[in-house]
Amino acid sequence: MDDLTYDGEIVVASTARELEEAMARIEAFDARAGTTATTKHCGFDMEWKVSFKRGAGESKTSLVQIAVANEDLSEKLVVLARIHTAGLTRRFKRWTRDGARGKTGFNVRGDARKLVRDYGLEPSRVIELSVLAKERFEGGCPSAPSWSLARLCEHVLGKTLPKDKTRMSNWEREELNESQIKYAAMDAWASLLVYRALMKRDVVESFGGEPYECDPLPEPVESSDEEVEDEDEDEDEDEDEANAFVDDEEDDEEPTDVVFDDAVDKGELSAQSARAGEIELTDTEREVYAKHIAGASLDDIATTTDTDRIVVFSTLLSAMRKGCAFYFKLLCIPEHLTLFFDDHVMLNGALPKANDFVEYAKIDDERSCKLMLIALTVKLAREREQQQC
């Protein structure tokens, strides 16, 4: 299977003026390429600087990637908007809020929420690729328990999406290097191509009686009088506005202690085994466990290591069973299964049989259910260990 490639123009917009010019070019695509549903949707993605130190807050969005193309792909453009230096210019805000232009990507819902958290800017008409894929692939992903952008490229485009550790690099450095530019452009371009390919497939399952088109528009954030007036300001004032979002602190160090988005919502750390300092882990277990302790969910780890979620779950459980402390909340085990397990143990004084647990869970993936059962058993053992301390 060949790698997915992009041979079009890439514009890196680092200043307010550059971003305004780039957004004007994106707006011009409607006039040149027509106004069909296909051409009025963009590939959309975001990057931000990963926090290097434990306890550090999540960095604001540094980069927004936008990919556009005409119907036959003869014209294409990817804009890399460095909003941490360029700021939120008039055209960028207008485009982001424009409900006529779809923003499609993988985990684009999370990206939209982050833009609201970071800048109070609500993207309209976001289109989640995982939902489209679920609607158009009966039975889900053929090769894994869940979809990822890389798997969508393989099954929908017949191409391999190149992935490396560039995602964890410093997106706030003074100038993006070649690998960062290529990586960022490729994710947005892949999102656009996957969206178009999925829209050509027959719908096998619709949600709510209608095929999925986009997420509903978010509730608007009340704007101040100053912000309303800013819509009519000229480019010089946009330049002043940009300065409000510049981070004066530069840090080009390689990450040593990655903190993921969900770090603030990890729950409580389980009781640490008395022999924790003597635990020997394989390199894979150590890598997965380090990301877990840093606050990564199973899906986060699967994405950053390009590994199936079920394999990540199994690897993490192996480390847990050896005595490593863990955050049960990050394992994402459904609450009804936790309650079933707790009630069964309390009423029967024994663990439920695997077959009974699988039948109750009503999940097709039997291995996933068994892993959940093991995790719940380990959780119970750690809780009892804590009570004895």
C-alpha positions as CSV (number, residue, x, y, z in Angstrom):
1,M,0.0,0.0,0.0
2,D,1.5,3.3,-1.1
3,D,1.8,6.3,1.2
4,L,-0.6,9.2,1.0
5,T,1.1,12.3,-0.5
6,Y,0.3,15.9,-1.0
7,D,1.8,17.8,-3.9
8,G,0.0,21.1,-3.6
9,E,0.8,24.5,-2.2
10,I,1.3,25.0,1.6
11,V,1.1,28.5,3.1
12,V,2.5,29.1,6.5
13,A,0.8,32.2,8.0
14,S,2.7,33.5,11.0
15,T,1.6,37.1,11.1
16,A,-1.8,38.8,11.1
17,R,-1.2,40.1,7.6
18,E,-0.2,36.7,6.3
19,L,-3.2,35.0,7.9
20,E,-5.6,37.6,6.4
21,E,-4.1,37.0,2.9
22,A,-4.3,33.2,3.3
23,M,-7.9,33.3,4.5
24,A,-8.8,35.5,1.5
25,R,-7.4,32.8,-0.8
26,I,-9.5,30.1,1.0
27,E,-12.6,32.3,0.6
28,A,-11.8,32.7,-3.1
29,F,-12.1,28.9,-3.6
30,D,-15.9,29.2,-3.5
31,A,-16.0,31.6,-6.3
32,R,-13.5,29.6,-8.5
33,A,-14.6,26.1,-7.7
34,G,-18.4,26.5,-7.4
35,T,-20.6,26.0,-4.4
36,T,-21.2,22.3,-4.3
37,A,-21.4,20.5,-1.0
38,T,-18.1,18.8,-1.8
39,T,-16.0,21.8,-2.6
40,K,-17.4,23.9,0.3
41,H,-15.9,21.6,3.0
42,C,-12.4,21.7,4.3
43,G,-10.0,19.4,6.0
44,F,-9.5,20.7,9.5
45,D,-6.9,19.9,12.2
46,M,-5.1,21.6,15.1
47,E,-1.8,21.3,16.9
48,W,-0.5,22.8,20.1
49,K,2.7,22.6,22.2
50,V,2.7,19.6,24.5
51,S,3.4,20.6,28.2
52,F,6.8,19.2,29.2
53,K,6.4,19.4,33.0
54,R,4.1,17.6,35.3
55,G,1.4,19.9,36.6
56,A,1.7,22.4,33.8
57,G,-1.5,23.5,32.2
58,E,-2.6,22.7,28.7
59,S,-1.1,25.0,26.1
60,K,-3.3,27.0,23.9
61,T,-3.8,26.0,20.3
62,S,-0.8,27.0,18.3
63,L,-1.7,25.9,14.8
64,V,-4.9,25.5,12.8
65,Q,-4.6,23.5,9.5
66,I,-7.1,24.1,6.7
67,A,-7.1,22.1,3.5
68,V,-9.2,23.1,0.5
69,A,-9.5,21.8,-3.1
70,N,-11.8,22.0,-6.1
71,E,-13.9,19.1,-7.2
72,D,-11.2,17.3,-9.4
73,L,-8.3,18.2,-7.1
74,S,-6.6,20.1,-9.8
75,E,-6.5,23.1,-7.5
76,K,-5.6,22.6,-3.9
77,L,-4.2,24.6,-1.0
78,V,-3.3,23.9,2.7
79,V,-3.0,26.9,5.1
80,L,-1.1,26.5,8.3
81,A,-2.5,29.3,10.5
82,R,-0.1,29.9,13.4
83,I,-2.6,31.7,15.5
84,H,-0.4,31.9,18.6
85,T,1.6,34.5,16.7
86,A,-0.8,35.8,14.0
87,G,-3.7,36.1,16.4
88,L,-7.4,35.7,15.6
89,T,-7.8,38.0,12.6
90,R,-11.1,39.3,11.3
91,R,-11.2,36.9,8.3
92,F,-10.1,33.9,10.4
93,K,-12.9,34.4,12.9
94,R,-15.4,35.0,10.2
95,W,-14.4,31.8,8.4
96,T,-14.4,29.7,11.6
97,R,-17.9,30.9,12.4
98,D,-19.2,30.4,8.9
99,G,-21.9,27.7,8.9
100,A,-21.7,27.3,5.1
101,R,-18.1,26.0,5.2
102,G,-17.8,22.5,6.8
103,K,-14.8,21.8,9.0
104,T,-14.2,18.1,8.8
105,G,-11.6,16.0,10.6
106,F,-10.9,13.2,13.0
107,N,-11.8,14.2,16.6
108,V,-12.8,17.6,15.2
109,R,-15.4,17.8,18.0
110,G,-12.5,17.9,20.5
111,D,-10.7,20.5,18.5
112,A,-13.8,22.7,18.4
113,R,-14.2,22.5,22.1
114,K,-10.5,23.4,22.6
115,L,-10.8,26.5,20.4
116,V,-13.7,27.6,22.6
117,R,-11.7,26.9,25.8
118,D,-8.6,28.7,24.4
119,Y,-10.0,31.7,22.7
120,G,-13.8,31.7,23.1
121,L,-14.1,31.0,19.4
122,E,-16.9,28.6,18.4
123,P,-16.3,26.8,15.0
124,S,-19.6,26.1,13.2
125,R,-20.5,23.1,11.1
126,V,-18.0,20.6,12.4
127,I,-18.1,17.2,10.8
128,E,-16.7,14.2,12.8
129,L,-15.1,11.6,10.5
130,S,-15.5,8.8,13.0
131,V,-19.3,9.3,12.9
132,L,-19.4,9.3,9.1
133,A,-17.3,6.1,9.1
134,K,-19.6,4.4,11.6
135,E,-22.6,5.4,9.4
136,R,-21.0,4.0,6.2
137,F,-19.2,0.9,7.4
138,E,-21.5,-1.8,8.7
139,G,-19.8,-3.5,11.7
140,G,-17.3,-0.7,12.3
141,C,-13.6,-0.7,11.4
142,P,-12.7,-4.1,9.7
143,S,-9.2,-4.2,11.2
144,A,-9.5,-2.7,14.7
145,P,-12.0,-2.1,17.5
146,S,-12.1,1.6,16.6
147,W,-11.3,4.0,13.8
148,S,-8.4,6.4,13.5
149,L,-7.4,8.7,10.7
150,A,-4.7,6.3,9.7
151,R,-7.1,3.4,9.5
152,L,-9.6,5.5,7.6
153,C,-6.9,6.3,5.0
154,E,-6.2,2.6,4.6
155,H,-9.8,1.4,4.3
156,V,-11.3,4.4,2.4
157,L,-8.4,5.7,0.3
158,G,-6.2,2.6,0.0
159,K,-3.3,4.7,1.2
160,T,-1.0,4.7,4.3
161,L,-0.9,7.9,6.3
162,P,2.7,8.5,7.3
163,K,3.0,8.9,11.1
164,D,5.9,9.7,13.4
165,K,6.7,11.6,16.6
166,T,6.4,15.0,15.0
167,R,3.0,15.5,16.6
168,M,4.8,15.8,20.0
169,S,7.3,18.4,18.7
170,N,7.3,22.1,19.7
171,W,4.7,23.8,17.6
172,E,5.5,27.2,19.1
173,R,9.1,27.4,17.9
174,E,10.0,30.5,15.9
175,E,9.9,28.7,12.6
176,L,8.3,25.4,11.8
177,N,10.7,22.9,10.3
178,E,10.1,20.9,7.2
179,S,8.9,17.8,8.9
180,Q,6.4,19.8,11.0
181,I,5.0,21.5,7.9
182,K,4.7,18.3,6.0
183,Y,3.0,16.5,9.0
184,A,0.6,19.3,9.7
185,A,-0.4,19.7,6.0
186,M,-0.9,15.9,5.5
187,D,-3.4,15.5,8.4
188,A,-5.6,18.2,7.1
189,W,-5.3,17.0,3.5
190,A,-6.1,13.4,4.6
191,S,-9.2,14.6,6.5
192,L,-10.5,16.3,3.3
193,L,-9.9,13.3,1.1
194,V,-11.4,10.8,3.6
195,Y,-14.5,13.0,4.0
196,R,-15.1,13.1,0.2
197,A,-14.6,9.4,-0.1
198,L,-17.0,8.6,2.8
199,M,-19.7,10.8,1.3
200,K,-19.6,8.7,-1.9
201,R,-20.4,5.5,0.1
202,D,-23.9,4.3,0.7
203,V,-25.3,5.0,4.2
204,V,-25.8,1.7,6.0
205,E,-27.0,3.1,9.3
206,S,-28.4,6.5,10.0
207,F,-28.7,8.2,13.4
208,G,-31.9,9.9,14.5
209,G,-33.6,8.9,11.3
210,E,-31.5,11.1,9.1
211,P,-27.9,10.6,7.7
212,Y,-25.3,12.5,9.6
213,E,-24.3,15.8,8.1
214,C,-22.6,17.8,10.8
215,D,-22.7,18.5,14.5
216,P,-25.3,21.1,15.6
217,L,-24.1,24.7,16.0
218,P,-22.8,25.4,19.4
219,E,-24.4,28.0,21.7
220,P,-22.9,31.4,20.8
221,V,-20.6,33.0,23.3
222,E,-21.7,36.5,24.2
223,S,-19.3,39.0,22.6
224,S,-18.3,42.2,24.2
225,D,-19.0,45.5,22.5
226,E,-15.2,45.8,21.8
227,E,-15.2,42.5,20.0
228,V,-18.2,43.5,17.8
229,E,-16.5,46.7,16.9
230,D,-13.3,44.8,16.1
231,E,-15.1,43.1,13.1
232,D,-14.8,46.4,11.2
233,E,-11.2,47.3,12.2
234,D,-8.4,47.4,9.6
235,E,-5.4,45.2,9.3
236,D,-3.2,47.4,11.6
237,E,-5.7,46.8,14.4
238,D,-5.7,43.1,13.6
239,E,-1.9,43.2,14.1
240,D,-2.4,44.7,17.6
241,E,-5.0,42.0,18.4
242,A,-2.5,39.3,17.4
243,N,-0.1,40.4,20.0
244,A,-2.5,39.5,22.8
245,F,-2.1,35.8,21.9
246,V,1.7,35.7,21.6
247,D,3.5,33.5,24.1
248,D,6.7,35.3,25.0
249,E,8.2,32.2,26.6
250,E,10.0,29.9,24.1
251,D,11.0,26.4,25.0
252,D,12.6,24.2,22.3
253,E,13.5,21.4,24.7
254,E,12.5,17.9,23.8
255,P,9.5,16.6,25.9
256,T,10.6,14.6,29.0
257,D,7.3,14.3,30.8
258,V,4.3,14.5,28.5
259,V,1.0,15.8,30.0
260,F,-2.0,14.9,27.9
261,D,-5.3,16.8,27.6
262,D,-7.1,14.5,30.1
263,A,-4.5,14.9,32.8
264,V,-6.8,17.2,34.9
265,D,-9.5,14.5,34.9
266,K,-7.5,11.4,35.7
267,G,-9.3,10.5,39.0
268,E,-7.4,9.1,41.9
269,L,-4.3,7.1,41.6
270,S,-4.7,3.5,42.9
271,A,-2.7,2.3,45.9
272,Q,0.9,1.7,44.8
273,S,2.2,-1.8,45.4
274,A,4.8,-2.2,48.1
275,R,7.2,-3.7,45.6
276,A,6.6,-1.0,42.9
277,G,10.2,0.0,42.9
278,E,11.2,-3.5,42.0
279,I,8.8,-4.0,39.1
280,E,10.4,-5.0,35.8
281,L,8.6,-3.8,32.7
282,T,9.2,-4.5,29.1
283,D,10.1,-1.4,26.9
284,T,6.6,-1.5,25.4
285,E,4.9,-1.7,28.9
286,R,7.1,1.1,30.2
287,E,6.2,3.4,27.2
288,V,2.5,2.7,27.5
289,Y,2.5,3.0,31.3
290,A,4.4,6.3,31.3
291,K,1.8,7.8,28.9
292,H,-1.0,6.4,31.2
293,I,0.5,8.0,34.3
294,A,0.9,11.3,32.4
295,G,-2.9,11.3,31.8
296,A,-3.4,9.7,28.5
297,S,-6.6,7.7,27.8
298,L,-6.4,4.4,25.9
299,D,-7.3,6.2,22.7
300,D,-4.6,8.9,23.3
301,I,-2.0,6.2,23.7
302,A,-3.3,4.3,20.6
303,T,-3.1,7.4,18.5
304,T,0.4,8.5,19.6
305,T,1.9,5.0,19.3
306,D,-0.1,4.1,16.2
307,T,-1.3,0.9,18.0
308,D,-4.7,-0.7,18.2
309,R,-6.6,0.3,21.3
310,I,-7.1,-3.3,22.4
311,V,-3.4,-3.9,22.3
312,V,-2.8,-0.8,24.4
313,F,-5.4,-2.0,26.9
314,S,-3.7,-5.4,27.1
315,T,-0.2,-3.9,27.5
316,L,-1.3,-1.5,30.3
317,L,-3.1,-4.4,32.1
318,S,0.1,-6.4,32.0
319,A,1.9,-3.5,33.9
320,M,-1.0,-3.2,36.3
321,R,-1.0,-6.9,37.1
322,K,2.7,-6.7,37.9
323,G,1.8,-4.2,40.6
324,C,2.0,-0.8,39.0
325,A,-0.4,1.9,40.3
326,F,-3.0,3.2,37.8
327,Y,-5.8,5.6,37.1
328,F,-8.9,3.4,36.7
329,K,-10.9,6.4,35.2
330,L,-8.5,6.5,32.2
331,L,-9.4,2.9,31.3
332,C,-12.8,4.1,30.2
333,I,-14.7,1.1,31.4
334,P,-18.5,1.7,31.2
335,E,-20.1,2.6,34.5
336,H,-22.8,-0.1,34.2
337,L,-20.1,-2.8,34.0
338,T,-18.3,-1.4,37.1
339,L,-21.6,-1.5,39.0
340,F,-22.4,-5.0,37.8
341,F,-19.0,-6.2,38.9
342,D,-19.2,-4.6,42.4
343,D,-22.7,-5.9,43.0
344,H,-21.8,-9.4,42.0
345,V,-18.7,-9.5,44.3
346,M,-20.7,-8.0,47.2
347,L,-23.6,-10.4,46.8
348,N,-21.8,-13.6,45.8
349,G,-18.4,-13.1,47.5
350,A,-16.7,-14.1,44.3
351,L,-15.7,-12.7,40.9
352,P,-18.2,-13.2,38.1
353,K,-17.4,-15.8,35.4
354,A,-16.0,-14.4,32.2
355,N,-18.8,-15.8,30.1
356,D,-21.5,-14.2,32.4
357,F,-19.7,-10.9,32.2
358,V,-19.4,-11.0,28.4
359,E,-23.1,-11.8,28.1
360,Y,-24.1,-9.0,30.4
361,A,-21.8,-6.5,28.7
362,K,-23.4,-7.3,25.3
363,I,-20.3,-6.2,23.5
364,D,-19.4,-8.2,20.4
365,D,-15.6,-8.0,21.1
366,E,-15.3,-10.8,23.6
367,R,-11.6,-10.1,24.2
368,S,-12.3,-6.5,25.1
369,C,-14.9,-7.7,27.7
370,K,-12.4,-10.1,29.2
371,L,-9.8,-7.3,29.5
372,M,-12.4,-5.2,31.2
373,L,-13.0,-8.0,33.7
374,I,-9.3,-8.3,34.4
375,A,-9.1,-4.6,34.9
376,L,-11.9,-4.6,37.4
377,T,-10.4,-7.5,39.2
378,V,-7.0,-5.6,39.5
379,K,-8.9,-2.6,40.7
380,L,-10.6,-4.6,43.4
381,A,-7.2,-6.1,44.5
382,R,-5.6,-2.6,44.6
383,E,-8.5,-1.2,46.7
384,R,-8.2,-4.1,49.2
385,E,-4.4,-3.5,49.3
386,Q,-5.0,0.1,50.1
387,Q,-7.4,-0.8,52.9
388,Q,-4.8,-3.0,54.5
389,C,-2.2,-0.3,54.5
